[in-house]
Amino acid sequence: MAVVTAVQTLRLAAHPDYIWVQIETDDGFVGTGETMPRVGPVERVVHDVLAPLLLGGDPAPEPFWTRAYQAVAYHGSQGAELRALSALDIALWDILGQRADLPASRLLGGPCRDDVPVYNTCVSYGAYRDRERFLSEPAQLARELVDEGFAAMKIWPFDELSVASLGQRAERHAVSGAARAFGEIRDAVGDDIEIALEGHSCWNLPSAIRIAAALEEFRPMWLEDLLPHGNPAAWADLRSSTSIPLCGTERAFTRYGMAPYLDARAVDVVKQDLCWTGGFTEFMKVASMAAHHELPVAPHNCHGPVGFIATLHASAALPNLFLMETVRSFTRGFFHDLVERPPVIEGGRVICPQEPGLGTRLRPEVVAEAKIERSDLADHLSTGWWGEGAPWTERRTPDSSAKVVPKGTDGTLG
């Protein structure tokens, strides 16, 4: 049986919102995971809480996930703790695939498809100024995306309207003005592309109802996260007020967070983020719950290349996939700088890797540039915590001896 010998985190000054983890085993395999943002707390959870549960143990995802969730959920089950767990879980599945000589999509029970349909979320990065363009020239942007083969585009022209009132009042004239972007897209390309609205949880219920009413004539693909996370009954009220499908919510982590929305019939499309909700292990459970409710899944995916490729494997394995999110300004920008085999999107679809595990890894020069913090088997031994009560006594506190590897040092096994 293989055992985990080291866990390390990698951070890049050029990409401060991202963190990568690498898990090493005594038989020479290295698995890679990723999450974002607010990566300082994530790094501390990895080394101070979760690495001690991995080191010296079997790199099997399910038993680790169960023990890790028991540890982090003691003080709440959202935020940095779940992002850290997600990154480590992705890395464990990468190892599992490498050892089995199979791509992660096949280990997950797929593939249900060899290539995955994607939509473009109109984020600006580098040469692609898609956010500015959906505000200033939405028709031209839509024509360009149609020509590239995208099935849908996602925009958020209402967010800034929420600032003055903290989302408590959506003034009619302002809502009508923001809705014009949808009208201009429809006039330009008709039904050749779907239009999704991203809400970023900016609005209260009456305001969300007003926004939905203003968009009815344009037949959006969905309304995503118009309301804050936390009150599925309010979501159900919004859903009953409009014919537009509701999509949500990446802010509800794990099956425990998403189940109330499914029970309340509050969504039409389930939105979950593999890099936040608990990695492959938990994402597939939530997707199965959605299938039980006869609902499709549209993964949230505004991550870096490792998170993107992990989401791609899960999407290929899902029988109830709707569409996978992508950000073309990312995939055509910094992805190529970071990983050896970046994803390629052509005609609005992306081919799932067939190499073992994730099928990609960080470039050696990226690892050499990274700030690395490393926990080795010599530093930590698994401390259990299961059934021991509150993990805050000195006896249960992990040895805080994770090492910071100097910049330019390659701390990996391969």
N, C-alpha and C positions, 0 to 999 in steps of 0.2 A: 504494500500500500504506500502510495506517495504521501508525503507530508509537506505542509507549507513551511518554508524556511525563512522567508523575508516578505515584507510588505513595504512598498515605498510609494510616496507621492511625488509628483513632478509638477512644477509651476513655471510658467514662462512670463517674463516681464512684458513681452510683446502681446500676450493674450491673458491679461490678469483675471478675467472672469471665468477661466477654465482651470480645472484641476484633473490630472490623470493619475490613476493608480496602477501599479504593477505588482502582481503577486507571483512569487517564485516558489518552485517546488524542488525537492531534493533529486528528482529525476530529470531536471534541466528544462522544464517548461516555464514560460513566462506568459501570464495572462494580463491583458490591458483593459482598463475601464475608464470611464470619464463621467464627470458631472459639472454643473455650474449652477448659479453664480455664488457670490459671497463665500469664496473658497477657503478663507482663513479658518472659520469655525469647522468647515468640512474636514480640513486637514487634521485639526485637533481630535475630532471624533474618530477618524481613521486610526490615528496612532495611540490615542489614550484610552479608547473604549473598544474598538472593533479588532484591531490587530492582535491584542492578547487572546481573543477568542479564535483566531485563525492559526496563529503560530504553533507549530507542532502537531496540527490536526490534519485530517483528511480534507482536501480541497473540494468536497462535494457541496454543491450550492444549497440544496434544500435544508439539511441539518444546520449548516451555518446560518442561513437566513432565519430559521426559527429561533436559534439561540440569540442571534444578534438583535432581532426585533424585541425579544423579551428584555434584553439589556437596555436598548435605547427608548423603548416605549414606557419604561418605568417613570420617566419624567416628561412624557408627551411623545407623540408619534408623527411629527411634522418636521419641516425645516432641515437643518444641517444634518441631523442624525439620519434621516431617510435618504438624503442625497449621498451621504457617505456610504450607507449600506448599498445603495443602488450601484455606485461605481465599483464596489468590491464584488457584488454579485455578477456584474457584467464580466469582470476579469475572471471569475471562477468558471463561468460558462465558456469563456475563451479557452481556458486550460482544458476543460472537459472536451471541447471539440477537437483541440489539437491532439489530445491523448487518444481519442477515438478515431482520428483522421477523418472527421466529418464536419461540414459546416454547421454553425449554430442553428440555422433554419431547419436542418434535418433533425437535429437533436430535439428541437421543440415540437416535432411531429409533422413538419412540413416536408417540402414546400407545397403550398397550395397554388403557387404561381411562380414562374421563373423570373418575371420582372414585375415591378410594383408601380402602380400609377401614383403620381404625385401632384400636388398643387403648390403654387408659389406664394409664400408669405412675403409681402412686399416690404422687406427690411432693407435699409440702405447700408451698404458697406463697400468701401473701395470705389471702383468705377461704376458700380450699379447703385443709382440713387432712387430706388423704387419707392421709398416712402415719400420723398418729395414729389415724385412724379404722380402718385395716386392722388395727391392733393392739387397739383398744378396742371397735369395733363393726363387724366385717367384714361381717356379714350385711346391716346397713342400708346400708353403702357399696355392696355388690354390687347390692342392689335398685335403688339410685339409678342406678348405671351401666347396668344392664339397661334401665331406663326411658328412659335417654338414647340407647340404641341401640348401646352399645359391644359389640364382639364378644368382648372379653377384657379382663382386668385383670392387672396385674403387681404382686406384693407381695414383701417380704423380711423375714419374721418371724424368720429364723434368724440374721441377721447379728450381733446383739448377743451371742448365745450363744458366738460364736467368740473374743470378746475375752480372756477369762481364760486360755485355753490357747493363744492365738495360732493358733486353728484346728486344733489337734492332737487335740482330744478333744471329741466331741459326746455329751454325757451323755444316756442314754436318756430319763430323765424330762423333761429340758429340751426334747429334740427332740419328744417326744409333746405337751408343752404348746404349743409353737410351731405344731405341725401342726394344732392345733384350729381355727386361723383358716380353713384349707381346709375342714374339716368343717362349720364354721358357714356358710360360703358355699354349700357344696353343699346343706345342709339348707334354706337359705333360698330358693335360686333353681334348684336342680337343675343341669341342663346348659344353662341359658339363657345362661350366660357361661363362657368359658374362664378358667382361672386359671394364670398363669405364675409361676414362682418365680425371682426374681433372687438370685444368690448372691454377687455382688461379689467373687469370687475369694477367699473367706474361709477355705476348708477344705482339709484334706489328703484323700487318696483314701479311707481307711477311714471318715472322718467323713462325706464326701459320700455314700458307699454307704449308710451308716446313715440319713441324711436322705432319700435317695431311697426306701429301703424303707418309711419311715414315711409317705410320701406316695402310695405306689402305689394305695391304695384310693380316693383322691380324683381320680385321673386328670388330673393337671396337663397343661396345654398343652405345657410344656417345663420343663426345669431349665437355667437360664442361668448360665454362668460360676461354677459351684460351686467349681471348681478354679482355681488360678493359671494364668496363661498361661505356656506354655513347654515343656510335656511332652505332646505329642499322644498318646503311648502310654498315659499315665495317664488321659487323657480317654476313650480307646478302652476301657480297662478299666472305667471307670464306665459307659460306654454299654452294655457287654455285661452289666452287673450288674442292669439295670433295663429295664422296658418303657416308661418315660417318655422321650420324646424329649429329646435334649440340644441346646441352642442356644448357639452361640458363634462367634467371640469378637471383640468390638469392640476388644480389647486386642492383637490380631494385625494390625498395619498392613500394607497393601499385599498384592499377590498373593504376594509372597515370604513374608510372615508367615502367610498363610492356607493356602497350599498344603500344608504338612505335616499340617494337621488334616484336609484333604480326602483326602490320600493315606493317612492312618492310619484313615480311616472313623471319625473321632472325634466327628462332629456329625451331627445330623439336620436342623437349620435353621442356616443361615449368618447370623451377626450381624456386620455391618460398619457403621462410622460414616463417613459421607461427609465430615464435617468434620475427621476425624482420619486417615483412611487414604490421603488424597491427592486429595480432591475428586472431581468427576464423572469425570475422566479415569481414575483408578485404580479407583474404586468400580465402574464398569461392567465393567472387566476382571475384578474379583473375582466379580461376579455372573455373568459368562459362565463362569468356572471352576466355580462352583457348579452352573450349569445342566448342564455337561458331566457332573457327578457325580449328576445328577438330584435336586438339592437346591434347596429354596426359599431365598429371602433375606428376612430380617426386619430392616430397617435400624434401627440404634440412633439415637435422635433425641430427646435431652433438651437441645436447644439453644435458642437464641433464635430470633426470627422469620425471619431470613435463612437460617440453617441449616435451619430447619424447611421453608421453602419450597423450598430447594435439594433436600432429601431428598424432598419431595413430587414434584418434577419427575422425579427418578430413579425413584421408586416407580411413577409413572404409566407410565414407559417400560419397566419390567422385566416380561418375560413370566413370570418365575419368582418374582414377589412373593408372600410369605406374608401378612404384615400389616405396616403401618408403625406405629412407636411414636409416641405423643403424650403430652403432659402437660397435662391440661386446666387445671390451676392456672396454667400458663404462658400457654396460648393465650387464656384468658379474663382474664388478668391483664395483665402488662406488655407483651405483644405489641402491643396497641393503642396503647401509648405510644410505640413505637419506629419503626414502619413505616407507610407510607401505605396499603397494602392487606394487612392481616393475614389469615391463613387463617381460614376459618369451618368448624367441624365441626358437622354436623347428621346425626342418625341414625347415628352411628358411622362416617361417611364424610366426606372432605374433597375439595372440588372443586379440580382442578389449574388454576392460572392460565392464561389464554390470551393474556395480553399478552406482548410480546417479551421475551426473556431470562428473568430470574427473575420478572418481572411485579410487582416491588415495589422499594422503595428506602427508605432511612432518611428520616424526616421532617426537613425543613429545620431545625426548632427543636432536634432531637436533634443534628444536625451542629454547630449553633451552640453547643451546650453542651459538646461533646466536647473532650477533650484530643487534639489532632491532632499527629502527627509525620509529616513529609512529605519524600519524596525526589524531587527533580526531575531532569530530563535534564541540567541544568547541573551537578548535583552528582556524578552517577555516569555512567560509561559501562560497558557490558558488558565484563567482564574475561575472559570465556572460561572458563578453568579446565578445560575438557574436554581430557584427555590431558596436562595440565601437571604432574601429580603433586600433592603436598600443597599445598592453597591456604593457606599461612600465611606466605609471604615478604612482604616489604614491597611488592614489585611487584604482588602479587595481592591485597593487602588493600584492600577498598573504602574510598573516602574517607568517613570518618565525619562527614559534614556534613549528615545529615538534619536538617531544621529542625523545631523544635517550634513549632506555631502557637499563639498565645495563646488562652486560653479565650474563646469568644464569636466567634472568627473563622471564617467559612465559607471553607474552603480548597478547595472543589470547583469544578469547571467548570459544574456544573448539578445 
